[in-house]
Amino acid sequence: MGYADLVLKSNCVFTGFSEAPFKGGVAVKGNKILDVGLEDAVDRYIGPDTKVYAYGDNLIMPGFVEAHIHFVMAAFFGTKYMIDLFDCSSEQECVARVVAYNEDNPDCERILGSNWWPQNWDERVDPHRANIDRFIDDKPVYMICSDYHTVWCNTKALEECGVTKETTPSFGRIGKDADGELTGVLYDMEACAPAFDNAFKLPDDILKNVLKDFFKRLASRGITSAAFVDIKTVSVGDYLDYRLLGEMEKDGDLTCRLHMYPSLGTKPDLSKQRKLRDLYTSEKLRVSGLKQFFDGATTAFTSYLLEPFTNNPSTRGMAFYPDEIYKEMIALAHKEGFDLKLHVIGDAATRLALDCLENAYTLYGKNGSRDCLEHIETPEYHDMRRFGQLDIIASMQPPHLPLNDNEKIVYLGKERAKCEFAYRSFQETGATLAFGTDCPVSNYEPMPSLHAAVARKTDAGVPTGSNPWEKLSLPSALKAYTYGGAYAVHREHEFGTLKKGFCADIAVIDGPLFGQDPETYFDRKVLLTVMDGKVVHEL
């Protein structure tokens, strides 16, 4: 039989296979779960060298599987290398904060700010590079909007990106003022791509330290696996981030499994993507599919809708690229065996993505693909049924609900908003739910996400949205945050649940969660995280 290296025991063990926890434990040998069962069943694996953890009423569960994160960007979240501008009330205050940072860090090669939000400004104005240039003209400054679809640059940053008045992206636009001069603002993903490639550059050793620290932060929140999703619509750069992560894996520094999704792009040549898939194939670092955007964001009026915006009837947004490009590229990717993560916010974008996937399945068969539509914030009611029919994963981010806080009612009207963040309805179609955070758009911590999914309230405890019936039970939310993400990467037979022979990816939460008021979730800490059989976090 052999003794376990670790035995975790609790009155509250949630395996993911049932709706309720039970009193028992988990035995771990090497990097695998040796057994899961009642207390007597796991006690037999305790030997003289077994480390035993007795957790009382605290919850033992599978490690969280984050289904949508922009990993390197998220690693900068909350560090000294990224200035948070969210609480700034004006363009001038944003600039002043960046100037102060520059004075405190005169040796930095470039400056990165994030989360400026015009809706928070006393006066809604279009920012301009000149207002940064008059204070900082000798190094690039990149200031990313909260929607992560807009970047405000100074002149030095535009020069570093090679952006000129003649630059014309296929989608998105380069901001210009009334005189035809560059404003420094880049709108939407293809226009922003060069900025995203340059803004997060640090010397390799420093960037590795940033990533190491982020792995520790993820472990401290019980996250043992994550889908690293590209934020660009076109393939730009050489995927330096992947190379650094590969080096870190060789050094034993990965404490979270990463499933990477580079850009699908718009050209019918996937040789670069195939090369990346062939290069990264390990248990902890692999390319699992490709990512593409279909539309933008609601607040920028760039989500693609079937009917015009209620508060801006002149537009209903639009898809980033012509339908023919999406149809061709998705069919090609499916033919070559790539799973897809497709960003859709509006109902028209959701329908177009479903049509393209259905066309690919008709041409080449389903072939076991695990395709995800990402975000799906405002689908049309009848299109939701197609998720179950086509076996398409609904990959959603619960913290977007309180972040938006009734935004959809304002932009779409109450009737259309009834399908916003429709967790329960998607579940009822038979579709698999996979939860994540979209960090750095939202915080990466799972507990606020669980609160949003189960309570459908803001972080302050105020009900939000027009459809409270879409809230989930705690077991359903936990399964979406564990099994759902594992299923999306074809690894539900390895992790995402607790079962004999599975990877030993386990989290222990302070408190049982079950039977508790969701408002208490914010106070819960992660007591222990085990990834691949190793304790990577312990309080």
C-alpha positions in Angstrom: 0.0 0.0 0.0 2.7 2.5 1.0 2.4 5.5 3.3 1.4 9.0 2.2 3.7 12.0 2.2 0.8 14.3 3.2 -2.6 13.6 4.8 -5.2 16.4 5.0 -8.2 15.9 7.2 -11.3 18.0 7.8 -15.0 17.8 8.7 -15.6 19.6 5.3 -14.1 17.9 2.2 -15.5 19.0 -1.1 -14.3 16.8 -4.0 -16.4 18.4 -6.8 -18.3 15.1 -7.5 -21.2 15.8 -5.2 -23.2 18.8 -4.0 -22.2 18.6 -0.3 -18.9 18.2 1.5 -18.2 15.2 3.9 -16.0 14.5 6.9 -12.9 12.8 5.7 -9.6 13.5 4.1 -7.1 13.3 1.2 -3.9 11.3 1.2 -1.0 12.5 -1.1 2.0 10.5 -2.3 4.5 12.2 -4.6 2.5 14.4 -7.0 -0.7 12.3 -7.0 -3.7 11.8 -4.8 -3.2 8.4 -3.1 -6.8 8.3 -1.9 -9.8 10.4 -0.9 -12.4 9.2 1.6 -13.7 9.0 5.1 -11.3 9.7 7.9 -10.7 6.0 8.6 -9.9 5.4 5.0 -7.1 8.0 4.9 -5.7 7.3 8.4 -4.4 3.9 7.1 -1.9 5.9 4.9 -0.3 7.7 7.9 3.2 6.5 8.5 6.1 7.7 10.7 7.2 10.3 8.1 3.7 11.4 6.9 2.9 15.1 7.5 -0.6 15.3 8.8 -2.8 18.4 8.7 -6.0 18.4 10.7 -8.2 21.3 9.6 -11.4 20.9 11.8 -14.3 22.6 10.0 -12.1 24.3 7.3 -12.9 23.4 3.7 -10.6 21.1 1.7 -11.3 21.4 -2.0 -9.6 21.1 -5.4 -7.2 24.0 -6.2 -8.9 26.8 -8.1 -8.5 26.7 -11.9 -8.5 30.3 -13.2 -10.0 30.1 -16.7 -9.1 33.5 -18.1 -6.1 35.7 -17.0 -3.7 37.9 -18.9 -0.8 36.5 -16.9 2.1 38.8 -17.4 -0.1 41.9 -17.2 -1.7 40.5 -14.1 1.7 39.9 -12.5 2.3 43.7 -12.6 -1.1 44.2 -10.8 -0.4 45.7 -7.3 3.3 46.0 -7.8 5.6 49.0 -7.8 6.0 48.7 -11.5 2.3 49.6 -12.3 0.7 52.9 -11.1 -2.9 52.5 -10.2 -4.9 55.5 -11.5 -8.4 54.3 -10.9 -9.2 56.8 -8.1 -7.9 59.8 -10.1 -10.7 62.4 -10.8 -9.1 64.1 -13.8 -6.6 63.9 -16.6 -4.4 66.3 -14.6 -4.4 64.1 -11.5 -3.4 61.0 -13.6 -0.5 63.0 -15.0 0.5 64.3 -11.6 0.6 60.8 -10.2 2.8 59.6 -13.1 5.1 62.6 -12.7 5.5 61.9 -8.9 6.4 58.3 -9.7 9.0 59.4 -12.2 10.6 61.7 -9.6 10.7 58.8 -7.1 12.1 56.4 -9.7 14.4 58.4 -12.0 16.2 55.4 -13.3 13.2 53.5 -14.7 13.4 53.0 -18.4 9.6 53.4 -19.0 6.6 54.2 -16.9 3.4 52.1 -16.8 0.1 53.3 -15.4 -3.3 51.5 -15.4 -7.0 51.8 -14.7 -7.6 55.4 -15.5 -11.3 55.7 -16.1 -12.9 58.8 -17.7 -16.2 57.9 -16.0 -14.4 58.8 -12.7 -13.3 62.2 -13.9 -15.0 65.4 -12.9 -14.9 66.5 -16.5 -15.1 63.9 -19.3 -12.3 64.9 -21.7 -10.1 63.0 -24.3 -6.6 62.8 -22.8 -3.6 64.0 -24.9 0.0 63.1 -25.1 1.0 66.8 -24.8 -0.1 66.8 -21.2 2.4 64.1 -20.4 5.2 65.4 -22.7 5.5 68.7 -20.9 6.7 66.8 -17.8 8.2 63.6 -19.2 9.6 63.6 -22.7 12.7 61.5 -22.3 11.2 58.0 -21.6 8.1 56.1 -22.8 4.9 56.5 -20.7 2.1 54.0 -21.2 -1.3 54.5 -19.4 -3.8 51.7 -19.8 -7.5 52.4 -19.4 -9.6 50.3 -17.1 -11.3 48.7 -20.1 -7.9 47.4 -21.3 -9.0 48.4 -24.9 -7.4 51.8 -24.8 -3.8 53.0 -24.1 -2.8 56.7 -23.6 0.8 57.3 -24.5 3.3 60.1 -24.5 5.3 60.9 -27.7 8.3 58.8 -26.6 6.0 55.7 -26.2 4.5 56.3 -29.7 8.0 56.4 -31.1 9.0 53.2 -29.3 5.9 51.5 -30.8 6.5 52.9 -34.3 3.2 54.6 -34.4 2.9 57.6 -36.7 0.1 59.6 -38.3 0.3 57.2 -41.3 -0.2 54.1 -39.1 -3.5 52.4 -40.1 -4.5 49.3 -38.1 -7.0 46.9 -39.7 -9.2 47.4 -36.7 -9.1 50.1 -34.0 -7.8 53.5 -34.5 -5.0 55.9 -33.7 -6.3 59.0 -32.0 -5.9 62.3 -33.7 -7.0 65.8 -32.7 -8.8 68.5 -34.8 -5.5 69.5 -36.4 -4.7 65.9 -37.5 -2.0 65.5 -34.9 -1.6 62.3 -32.8 -3.3 62.5 -29.4 -1.3 59.6 -28.1 -4.4 57.5 -27.5 -4.7 54.1 -29.1 -8.2 52.6 -29.4 -9.0 48.8 -29.4 -6.8 45.8 -29.6 -5.0 45.8 -32.9 -4.1 49.5 -32.5 -3.0 48.8 -28.9 -0.9 45.7 -29.7 2.5 47.5 -30.1 1.9 49.3 -26.8 1.1 46.0 -25.0 4.3 44.5 -26.4 6.4 47.4 -25.1 4.7 48.6 -21.9 5.5 45.5 -19.8 9.2 45.2 -20.7 11.6 44.8 -17.9 15.1 43.3 -17.8 14.8 39.5 -17.8 15.9 39.1 -14.2 13.6 41.7 -12.8 10.6 40.4 -14.9 11.3 36.9 -13.6 11.2 38.2 -10.0 7.8 39.9 -10.8 6.5 36.6 -12.1 7.9 34.6 -9.1 6.1 37.0 -6.8 2.9 36.6 -8.7 3.1 32.8 -8.5 3.4 33.2 -4.7 0.3 35.5 -4.7 -1.7 33.0 -6.8 -0.7 30.2 -4.5 -1.8 32.3 -1.5 -5.2 32.4 -3.0 -5.4 28.6 -3.7 -5.0 29.0 -7.5 -3.1 25.9 -8.9 -3.9 26.3 -12.7 -4.6 29.2 -15.0 -5.3 29.9 -18.7 -2.9 32.6 -19.9 -4.9 34.4 -22.6 -3.3 36.7 -25.2 -4.7 40.2 -25.3 -3.8 41.0 -28.9 -5.8 40.3 -32.1 -2.7 39.8 -34.2 0.6 38.0 -33.6 3.1 40.7 -32.6 6.5 40.1 -31.0 8.3 36.9 -30.3 6.4 35.6 -27.2 9.3 36.5 -24.9 7.0 35.8 -21.9 6.7 32.2 -22.9 10.5 31.8 -23.1 11.0 33.3 -19.7 8.3 31.0 -18.2 10.0 28.0 -19.9 13.3 29.0 -18.2 11.4 29.3 -14.9 9.9 25.9 -15.3 13.4 24.4 -15.7 14.5 26.2 -12.5 11.5 24.7 -10.6 9.8 28.1 -10.2 6.3 27.3 -11.6 3.9 26.8 -8.8 0.8 27.1 -11.0 0.0 25.2 -14.2 -0.2 27.6 -17.2 -2.2 26.8 -20.3 -1.3 29.4 -22.9 -3.5 30.8 -25.7 -1.5 32.9 -28.2 -3.4 35.0 -30.8 -5.2 33.3 -33.6 -4.4 36.3 -35.8 -6.0 37.1 -39.1 -3.7 35.5 -41.7 -4.3 32.0 -43.0 -0.9 30.8 -41.9 -0.7 29.2 -38.5 2.9 28.0 -38.7 4.0 30.2 -35.8 1.2 29.0 -33.6 1.9 25.4 -34.5 5.6 26.0 -33.5 4.5 27.3 -30.2 2.2 24.4 -29.6 5.0 22.0 -30.4 7.5 23.8 -28.2 5.4 24.0 -25.0 3.9 20.7 -24.1 4.8 20.0 -20.5 2.5 19.2 -17.5 3.0 22.7 -16.2 3.5 24.9 -19.3 1.7 24.2 -22.5 -0.1 25.9 -25.4 -3.7 24.7 -25.2 -5.3 26.7 -28.0 -5.6 30.1 -29.6 -7.4 33.4 -28.7 -9.3 36.0 -30.8 -11.5 39.0 -30.2 -14.8 39.4 -31.9 -15.7 42.8 -30.3 -14.7 45.4 -27.8 -16.3 46.7 -24.6 -19.8 48.0 -23.6 -18.6 51.3 -22.1 -16.7 52.2 -25.3 -19.7 51.4 -27.4 -17.6 48.7 -29.2 -19.4 45.6 -28.1 -21.2 44.2 -31.1 -25.0 44.3 -30.7 -28.0 43.1 -32.7 -29.8 46.4 -31.9 -28.4 49.9 -31.1 -27.2 51.0 -27.7 -30.1 52.5 -25.7 -27.9 55.4 -24.6 -26.3 55.9 -28.0 -28.8 54.9 -30.8 -26.3 56.0 -33.5 -24.4 52.7 -33.1 -24.6 49.1 -32.3 -20.9 48.5 -32.4 -19.3 46.2 -34.9 -17.1 43.1 -35.1 -13.4 43.8 -35.3 -13.0 42.1 -38.6 -15.2 41.0 -41.6 -17.3 37.9 -41.0 -15.3 36.1 -43.8 -12.1 36.5 -41.9 -13.5 35.0 -38.7 -15.2 32.2 -40.7 -12.0 31.3 -42.5 -9.6 31.5 -39.5 -11.8 29.6 -37.1 -12.4 26.8 -39.6 -8.6 26.6 -40.3 -7.8 26.6 -36.6 -10.3 23.8 -36.0 -9.0 21.8 -38.9 -5.5 22.0 -37.4 -6.7 20.9 -34.0 -6.6 24.2 -32.0 -9.1 24.9 -29.4 -10.3 28.5 -29.3 -11.1 31.1 -26.8 -13.2 33.8 -28.4 -13.9 37.2 -26.8 -17.5 38.1 -27.2 -19.4 40.8 -25.2 -22.5 41.7 -27.2 -25.3 39.5 -28.5 -24.3 40.0 -32.2 -20.7 39.0 -31.4 -21.9 35.9 -29.6 -24.1 34.9 -32.5 -21.3 35.4 -35.0 -18.9 33.4 -33.0 -21.4 30.5 -32.6 -22.1 30.6 -36.3 -18.4 30.4 -37.1 -17.8 27.5 -34.7 -20.9 25.6 -36.0 -19.6 26.1 -39.6 -16.2 24.6 -38.5 -17.9 21.6 -36.9 -20.0 21.1 -40.0 -16.9 21.1 -42.2 -14.5 19.0 -40.1 -16.6 17.4 -37.3 -16.5 18.3 -33.6 -13.4 16.1 -33.1 -13.4 16.5 -29.3 -12.7 20.2 -29.4 -13.2 22.3 -26.2 -14.0 25.7 -27.5 -14.8 28.6 -25.2 -16.7 31.8 -25.7 -15.2 34.3 -23.3 -17.2 36.8 -21.2 -20.6 36.5 -23.0 -21.9 39.4 -21.0 -25.1 40.1 -23.0 -26.1 37.1 -25.1 -29.5 36.9 -26.9 -31.7 34.5 -25.0 -32.3 31.9 -27.8 -28.6 31.8 -28.7 -27.8 30.5 -25.1 -29.4 27.2 -26.0 -26.8 26.7 -28.7 -24.0 26.4 -26.1 -25.5 23.1 -24.8 -26.4 21.9 -28.3 -22.9 22.5 -29.7 -21.0 21.6 -26.5 -19.4 25.1 -26.3 -17.9 26.2 -22.9 -19.3 29.3 -21.3 -16.2 30.9 -19.9 -17.3 33.8 -17.7 -15.8 36.2 -15.1 -18.1 36.8 -12.1 -16.2 39.9 -10.8 -17.3 41.7 -14.0 -20.9 41.8 -12.6 -20.1 44.1 -9.6 -17.5 45.9 -11.6 -20.1 46.9 -14.2 -22.8 47.5 -11.5 -25.9 48.0 -13.6 -23.9 49.2 -16.6 -25.9 46.9 -18.9 -29.2 48.4 -17.9 -27.9 51.9 -18.8 -26.4 50.8 -22.1 -28.9 48.2 -23.3 -32.1 48.9 -21.4 -33.7 46.7 -18.7 -35.2 44.1 -21.0 -32.1 43.2 -22.9 -30.0 43.4 -19.7 -32.0 40.4 -18.4 -29.6 38.1 -20.1 -26.5 39.7 -18.6 -24.0 37.3 -16.9 -26.5 34.5 -17.2 -24.7 31.9 -15.2 -27.7 29.7 -14.2 -29.3 29.9 -17.7 -26.1 28.7 -19.3 -25.8 25.9 -16.8 -29.4 24.9 -17.6 -28.5 24.5 -21.3 -26.1 21.7 -20.4 -23.1 23.8 -21.2 -20.0 23.6 -19.0 -19.3 26.8 -17.0 -15.7 27.9 -16.5 -14.9 30.8 -14.2 -12.0 33.2 -14.0 -11.3 36.9 -13.4 -9.8 38.4 -16.5 -7.1 39.9 -14.3 -5.9 42.7 -14.5 -9.3 43.9 -15.6 -10.6 42.5 -12.3 -8.8 41.3 -9.2 -7.5 37.7 -9.5 -8.8 36.6 -6.1 -11.4 33.8 -6.2 -13.3 34.8 -3.1 -14.9 38.0 -4.5 -15.6 36.0 -7.6 -17.5 33.4 -5.6 -19.4 36.1 -3.8 -20.5 37.7 -7.1 -21.6 34.4 -8.6 -23.5 33.2 -5.5 -24.9 36.6 -4.2 -25.1 38.7 -7.4 -24.1 41.7 -5.3 -21.5 44.4 -5.4 -18.5 44.0 -3.1 -20.4 46.4 -0.7 -23.3 43.9 -0.5 -25.7 45.8 -2.7 -27.7 43.8 -5.3 -26.8 44.5 -8.8 -28.0 43.6 -12.3 -31.6 43.0 -13.4 -31.7 39.3 -13.1 -31.2 38.0 -9.6 -32.5 34.5 -10.6 -29.1 34.0 -12.4 -27.2 33.5 -9.1 -25.6 30.1 -8.6 -25.5 27.7 -5.7 -22.1 27.5 -4.0 -21.4 23.9 -5.3 -22.1 25.0 -8.8 -19.8 28.1 -8.5 -17.0 26.0 -7.0 -17.3 23.4 -9.8 -17.1 26.2 -12.4 -14.0 27.5 -10.7 -12.3 24.1 -10.6 -13.7 21.4 -12.8 -14.9 23.9 -15.5 -11.4 25.3 -16.1 -9.9 21.8 -16.1 -12.4 20.6 -18.6 -11.7 23.5 -20.9 -8.1 22.4 -21.3 -8.9 18.7 -21.6 -7.5 17.9 -18.2 -10.6 17.1 -16.1 -9.2 13.6 -15.7 -6.1 15.0 -14.0 -7.2 17.9 -11.8 -10.2 20.1 -11.0 -11.7 17.5 -8.7 -10.3 15.4 -5.9 -10.0 11.7 -6.9 -7.6 8.9 -6.4 -4.8 9.0 -9.0 -5.4 12.7 -9.9 -2.8 15.4 -9.6 -2.4 16.6 -6.0 -3.7 20.2 -6.6 -5.5 21.1 -3.4 -6.6 24.2 -1.5 -7.7 24.6 2.1 -10.0 27.5 2.9 -10.5 29.2 6.3 -14.0 28.2 7.2 -16.4 25.7 5.7 -18.0 28.2 3.2 -21.0 25.8 3.0 -23.9 27.1 5.0 -22.3 30.6 5.5 -23.5 34.0 4.4 -21.8 34.9 1.1 -20.9 38.2 2.7 -18.3 36.4 4.8 -16.5 35.1 1.8 -14.3 38.2 1.7 -12.9 37.4 5.1 -11.8 33.9 4.1 -8.1 33.1 3.8 -6.4 30.2 2.1 -4.6 28.1 4.8 -2.8 25.7 2.5 -2.2 25.2 -1.2 -0.7 22.0 -2.6 0.3 22.0 -6.3 1.7 18.9 -7.9 2.0 17.3 -4.4 4.2 20.2 -3.0 3.1 22.6 -0.4 3.4 26.0 -2.2 1.6 28.1 0.4 0.9 27.7 4.1 -0.4 30.0 6.8 
